[in-house]
């Protein structure tokens, strides 16, 4: 008798639940989200307007986050009715200051007395590698041209083919909207000592990964990541696929603070003079010192890295376990007298690079005279 009554009770509960579903009980929902202007310029009075459909009356808000997932601004919409709604952002931060030209993500939230919902595509879209098409060096215009199939963060590294060195990072994971792109380049290497735009082995390495679909671009062509100092409140991640797996050399997985290349410098460990062409005059064994900018030292030392040296674009020496400070003793007697270029590449284990080049003039000391 007891089991029979319990079974009938369960059946009644199931019937009631089915009945509630049949009369259209729904969760609060935000749908049909669209943006009128994904790229906007606040300095010209432009705004980004986000439109969406709300299925019930609720309190709404728009939140903006920078590339570190730190809260930049909240735009409150107050109590609104069901139907089409709109919230806009003027490009100002929590303190009323203009934000740096960069890419930002947005979320929409709606709350009523019974339910709340957040529209957030940040963890559900973006991060995949983007194929970059039609890469070419436009000599006449002084621009590197390429095409993106969708909005992405882009890296452009310039170097020499056939095992040669990296010589410049032109774009360091800067955000770009989809479509045709053109980046200005003066043709020089990172150290401004070697003109390589007409080099027969010039290599243009353009890579990109997708930005989330809820991205807004402030300013048209930001060159470097430079975010304002804001409170440390961060966006709540909505990763629905379980714990993230760390992927080597996958820059989308790196926190923005540790993403990007390493500021590197090369100097002589001896006193030397420069000639009228700016070349250091050296001979014999030449100590070459590798330096890394203070802002990058900690993140480089936290990972494995390899210093690799090249002479005139040809591999010369590699230290498989990097350390700082480091000095390479280069025997200049292995090359002919005259002008030479020595380049160092720092290869980080996470795919971060650094480069620096010195322009040298190798002299031969006069032979000792016989008695």
C-alpha positions as CSV (number, residue, x, y, z in Angstrom):
1,X,0.0,0.0,0.0
2,X,2.8,2.4,0.9
3,X,4.7,1.8,-2.3
4,X,1.6,2.1,-4.3
5,X,0.7,5.5,-2.8
6,X,4.3,6.7,-3.4
7,X,4.2,5.7,-7.0
8,X,0.9,7.6,-7.5
9,X,2.5,10.7,-5.9
10,X,5.5,10.6,-8.2
11,X,3.2,10.2,-11.2
12,X,1.2,13.3,-10.1
13,X,4.3,15.4,-9.8
14,X,5.4,14.4,-13.3
15,X,2.0,15.3,-14.7
16,X,2.0,18.7,-13.0
17,X,5.5,19.4,-14.4
18,X,4.4,18.4,-17.9
19,X,1.3,20.7,-17.5
20,X,3.5,23.7,-16.5
21,X,5.7,23.2,-19.6
22,X,2.7,22.9,-21.8
23,X,1.3,26.3,-20.8
24,X,4.6,28.0,-21.8
25,X,6.6,28.6,-18.5
26,X,10.0,29.9,-19.8
27,X,13.3,31.1,-18.5
28,X,14.2,34.8,-18.8
29,X,16.0,35.2,-22.1
30,X,18.1,37.7,-24.1
31,X,18.0,37.0,-27.8
32,X,18.7,38.6,-31.2
33,X,21.7,40.5,-30.0
34,X,23.3,42.8,-32.6
35,X,25.7,45.8,-32.7
36,X,25.3,48.7,-35.0
37,X,29.0,49.7,-35.1
38,X,31.6,47.1,-34.1
39,X,34.4,49.6,-34.7
40,X,33.8,53.1,-33.4
41,X,35.8,56.3,-32.6
42,X,34.7,58.0,-29.3
43,X,36.9,61.0,-30.2
44,X,34.4,61.7,-33.0
45,X,31.4,61.4,-30.8
46,X,30.6,57.9,-32.0
47,X,29.0,55.2,-29.8
48,X,28.5,51.4,-30.0
49,X,24.8,50.5,-29.7
50,X,23.8,47.0,-28.7
51,X,20.3,46.0,-29.6
52,X,18.5,42.8,-28.2
53,X,15.1,41.3,-27.5
54,X,14.0,40.7,-23.9
55,X,11.2,38.2,-23.4
56,X,10.0,39.6,-20.0
57,X,10.2,42.9,-18.1
58,X,13.5,43.1,-16.3
59,X,16.4,45.3,-15.1
60,X,19.1,45.4,-17.7
61,X,22.8,46.4,-17.8
62,X,25.7,46.4,-20.3
63,X,29.2,45.6,-18.9
64,X,32.4,46.2,-20.8
65,X,35.7,44.3,-20.2
66,X,39.3,44.9,-21.5
67,X,41.6,42.2,-22.9
68,X,42.6,41.2,-19.4
69,X,38.9,40.5,-18.6
70,X,38.9,43.4,-16.1
71,X,35.8,45.5,-15.8
72,X,35.9,48.7,-17.7
73,X,32.4,50.1,-17.4
74,X,28.8,49.2,-16.5
75,X,26.0,51.0,-18.3
76,X,22.7,50.6,-16.3
77,X,19.5,50.4,-18.3
78,X,17.0,50.3,-15.4
79,X,13.6,48.6,-15.5
80,X,12.4,48.0,-19.0
81,X,9.5,46.2,-20.7
82,X,9.7,43.0,-22.7
83,X,10.6,43.5,-26.4
84,X,13.3,45.2,-28.3
85,X,15.8,47.1,-26.1
86,X,19.1,49.0,-26.7
87,X,22.1,50.0,-24.6
88,X,25.1,52.0,-25.8
89,X,28.7,52.7,-24.8
90,X,30.5,56.0,-25.4
91,X,34.0,54.6,-24.9
92,X,34.6,55.9,-21.4
93,X,35.8,53.9,-18.4
94,X,34.5,53.7,-14.8
95,X,36.2,57.1,-14.1
96,X,34.8,58.9,-17.1
97,X,38.1,58.7,-19.0
98,X,38.5,57.6,-22.6
99,X,39.7,54.0,-22.8
100,X,42.8,53.2,-24.9
101,X,42.4,52.2,-28.5
102,X,42.0,48.4,-28.2
103,X,39.4,45.5,-28.4
104,X,36.8,45.1,-25.6
105,X,34.2,42.5,-24.9
106,X,30.7,43.2,-23.7
107,X,28.1,41.2,-21.7
108,X,24.3,41.9,-21.3
109,X,22.4,41.0,-18.1
110,X,18.8,41.0,-17.3
111,X,17.2,40.5,-13.8
112,X,13.7,40.4,-12.5
113,X,12.2,39.2,-9.2
114,X,12.3,35.6,-10.2
115,X,15.2,35.0,-12.6
116,X,18.4,36.5,-14.0
117,X,20.3,35.8,-17.2
118,X,23.6,36.9,-18.8
119,X,24.4,37.0,-22.5
120,X,28.2,36.4,-22.7
121,X,30.0,34.9,-25.7
122,X,33.5,35.5,-24.5
123,X,34.4,31.9,-23.5
124,X,32.2,30.3,-26.1
125,X,33.6,32.0,-29.2
126,X,37.1,33.1,-30.3
127,X,40.5,31.7,-29.7
128,X,40.7,29.5,-32.9
129,X,43.5,30.1,-35.4
130,X,42.4,32.4,-38.2
131,X,43.7,31.8,-41.7
132,X,45.5,34.9,-43.1
133,X,45.2,35.3,-46.8
134,X,46.9,37.3,-49.6
135,X,49.9,38.3,-47.5
136,X,52.3,40.6,-49.5
137,X,54.7,43.4,-49.2
138,X,53.5,46.5,-51.2
139,X,56.9,48.2,-51.9
140,X,55.4,51.3,-53.5
141,X,53.0,52.0,-50.6
142,X,55.3,50.9,-47.8
143,X,52.6,48.6,-46.4
144,X,52.2,44.9,-45.6
145,X,48.8,43.8,-46.9
146,X,46.7,40.8,-45.9
147,X,43.2,39.7,-45.4
148,X,41.4,38.4,-42.3
149,X,38.3,36.2,-42.6
150,X,37.0,37.5,-39.2
151,X,38.1,39.8,-36.3
152,X,41.3,38.7,-34.8
153,X,44.4,39.5,-32.8
154,X,47.3,39.6,-35.2
155,X,51.1,39.1,-35.0
156,X,53.4,40.2,-37.8
157,X,57.0,39.1,-37.5
158,X,59.6,39.9,-40.2
159,X,62.8,37.9,-40.7
160,X,64.8,35.9,-43.2
161,X,63.9,32.7,-44.9
162,X,66.0,29.5,-45.0
163,X,66.7,29.3,-41.3
164,X,67.5,33.0,-40.9
165,X,66.7,35.1,-37.8
166,X,63.6,37.0,-36.7
167,X,64.5,40.7,-37.3
168,X,61.4,42.6,-36.2
169,X,58.0,42.3,-34.6
170,X,55.9,44.8,-36.4
171,X,52.5,43.9,-34.8
172,X,52.4,42.3,-31.4
173,X,48.9,40.6,-31.2
174,X,47.1,43.9,-31.9
175,X,43.3,43.6,-32.6
176,X,42.0,44.0,-36.1
177,X,38.5,43.7,-37.6
178,X,37.8,41.3,-40.4
179,X,38.6,42.1,-44.0
180,X,41.4,43.7,-45.9
181,X,44.3,45.1,-43.8
182,X,47.4,47.2,-44.4
183,X,50.2,47.8,-41.9
184,X,52.8,50.5,-42.5
185,X,56.5,49.4,-42.3
186,X,59.6,51.5,-42.8
187,X,61.6,48.5,-44.0
188,X,64.0,48.5,-41.0
189,X,64.7,45.8,-38.4
190,X,63.9,46.1,-34.7
191,X,67.2,47.8,-33.9
192,X,67.0,50.2,-36.9
193,X,70.4,49.2,-38.2
194,X,69.5,46.8,-41.0
195,X,67.2,47.6,-44.0
196,X,65.5,44.4,-45.1
197,X,62.5,45.4,-47.2
198,X,64.3,44.5,-50.4
199,X,66.2,41.5,-49.0
200,X,65.8,38.4,-51.3
201,X,65.2,36.2,-48.3
202,X,62.6,38.5,-46.7
203,X,60.0,36.5,-44.8
204,X,56.6,37.9,-43.7
205,X,55.1,35.8,-40.9
206,X,51.5,36.9,-40.3
207,X,49.5,34.8,-37.7
208,X,46.1,35.5,-36.0
209,X,43.6,34.0,-33.7
210,X,39.9,34.9,-33.5
211,X,38.4,37.4,-31.2
212,X,35.1,36.5,-29.5
213,X,31.9,37.5,-31.3
214,X,31.0,40.0,-28.6
215,X,34.0,42.2,-29.4
216,X,34.0,46.0,-29.8
217,X,36.9,47.9,-31.3
218,X,37.7,51.4,-29.9
219,X,39.8,53.2,-32.5
220,X,40.6,52.0,-35.9
221,X,44.2,50.8,-35.7
222,X,45.6,50.2,-32.2
223,X,49.3,49.2,-32.4
224,X,50.1,48.1,-28.8
225,X,48.2,46.8,-25.9
226,X,48.0,49.7,-23.3
227,X,45.2,49.4,-20.8
228,X,44.3,51.9,-18.0
229,X,44.7,51.1,-14.3
230,X,41.3,49.9,-13.3
231,X,39.8,48.0,-10.3
232,X,40.7,44.3,-10.4
233,X,37.1,43.2,-10.7
234,X,37.0,40.5,-13.4
235,X,34.4,38.9,-15.6
236,X,33.0,35.6,-14.4
237,X,34.1,32.9,-16.8
238,X,31.4,30.9,-18.4
239,X,33.4,28.0,-19.7
240,X,30.9,25.2,-20.4
241,X,33.4,22.7,-21.8
242,X,35.2,21.8,-18.5
243,X,38.7,22.6,-17.5
244,X,40.9,24.3,-20.1
245,X,43.8,22.3,-21.5
246,X,47.0,24.3,-21.8
247,X,48.2,24.3,-25.4
248,X,51.9,25.1,-26.1
249,X,52.5,28.1,-28.5
250,X,48.8,28.9,-28.4
251,X,48.8,32.6,-27.7
252,X,45.0,32.8,-27.1
253,X,45.5,30.7,-24.0
254,X,48.0,33.2,-22.5
255,X,46.9,36.0,-20.2
256,X,47.3,39.3,-21.9
257,X,49.9,40.4,-19.4
258,X,52.2,37.5,-20.5
259,X,51.3,37.5,-24.2
260,X,53.6,39.2,-26.7
261,X,57.2,39.4,-27.6
262,X,60.3,40.3,-25.5
263,X,62.0,43.7,-25.6
264,X,65.6,42.7,-26.3
265,X,68.9,44.5,-26.6
266,X,72.5,43.6,-27.6
267,X,75.6,45.4,-26.6
268,X,79.4,45.0,-26.6
269,X,81.2,43.9,-23.4
270,X,84.3,45.8,-24.3
271,X,85.1,49.5,-25.0
272,X,85.0,50.2,-28.7
273,X,84.7,53.1,-31.0
274,X,82.1,53.8,-33.8
275,X,83.1,54.9,-37.3
276,X,81.2,57.5,-39.4
277,X,78.7,54.8,-40.4
278,X,77.7,54.0,-36.8
279,X,79.5,50.6,-36.9
280,X,81.4,49.4,-33.8
281,X,85.0,48.7,-34.7
282,X,86.1,45.3,-33.3
283,X,88.7,42.6,-33.7
284,X,89.6,39.2,-32.2
285,X,87.2,37.8,-29.6
286,X,84.2,40.1,-29.0
287,X,82.0,39.6,-25.9
288,X,78.3,40.2,-26.9
289,X,75.9,40.8,-24.1
290,X,72.2,39.9,-24.2
291,X,69.8,42.2,-22.3
292,X,66.1,41.9,-21.7
293,X,63.9,44.8,-20.7
294,X,63.1,44.9,-17.0
295,X,59.3,44.7,-17.7
296,X,59.9,41.3,-19.6
297,X,62.5,39.7,-17.4
298,X,60.2,37.9,-14.9
299,X,57.9,36.3,-17.5
300,X,60.9,35.2,-19.7
301,X,62.8,33.7,-16.7
302,X,59.6,31.9,-15.7
303,X,59.7,29.8,-18.9
304,X,62.4,28.0,-20.7
305,X,64.1,30.1,-23.4
306,X,67.0,29.8,-25.9
307,X,69.3,32.6,-27.1
308,X,70.3,32.0,-30.7
309,X,72.9,34.1,-32.5
310,X,73.3,34.8,-36.2
311,X,76.1,36.4,-38.2
312,X,75.0,38.1,-41.4
313,X,71.7,36.2,-41.3
314,X,73.3,32.7,-40.8
315,X,73.1,30.6,-37.7
316,X,76.3,30.8,-35.6
317,X,75.5,29.7,-32.0
318,X,72.7,28.5,-29.7
319,X,72.5,28.1,-26.0
320,X,69.7,25.5,-25.4
321,X,69.3,26.6,-21.7
322,X,69.0,30.4,-21.5
323,X,69.9,32.5,-18.5
324,X,70.3,36.2,-17.7
325,X,72.6,38.0,-17.8
326,X,74.4,36.2,-20.7
327,X,77.5,37.0,-22.8
328,X,78.5,35.2,-26.0
329,X,82.2,35.3,-26.9
330,X,82.2,35.7,-30.6
331,X,85.4,35.0,-32.5
332,X,85.4,37.7,-35.3
333,X,88.5,36.0,-36.9
334,X,86.0,33.5,-38.4
335,X,84.7,36.1,-40.8
336,X,86.3,38.4,-43.3
337,X,87.4,41.9,-42.4
338,X,84.7,44.5,-43.1
339,X,81.0,45.1,-42.3
340,X,79.0,42.4,-40.5
341,X,75.7,42.1,-38.6
342,X,75.3,40.1,-35.5
343,X,71.7,39.3,-34.5
344,X,70.4,37.6,-31.3
345,X,67.0,35.9,-31.1
346,X,65.4,35.1,-27.8
347,X,63.1,32.1,-28.3
348,X,60.7,31.7,-25.4
349,X,59.2,28.3,-24.6
350,X,55.6,29.8,-24.9
351,X,56.3,31.1,-28.3
352,X,57.4,34.6,-27.3
353,X,60.3,36.0,-29.2
354,X,62.8,38.9,-29.0
355,X,65.4,40.2,-31.4
356,X,68.2,42.7,-31.6
357,X,71.0,43.4,-34.1
358,X,74.5,45.1,-33.9
359,X,76.3,46.5,-36.9
360,X,80.0,45.9,-36.6
361,X,83.2,46.6,-38.6
362,X,85.7,43.8,-38.1
363,X,89.4,44.9,-38.3
364,X,92.5,42.8,-38.6
365,X,95.3,43.8,-36.4
366,X,98.6,44.3,-38.3
367,X,100.8,41.2,-38.4
368,X,103.8,41.3,-36.0
369,X,106.9,42.4,-37.9
370,X,109.8,39.9,-38.0
371,X,113.0,40.9,-36.1
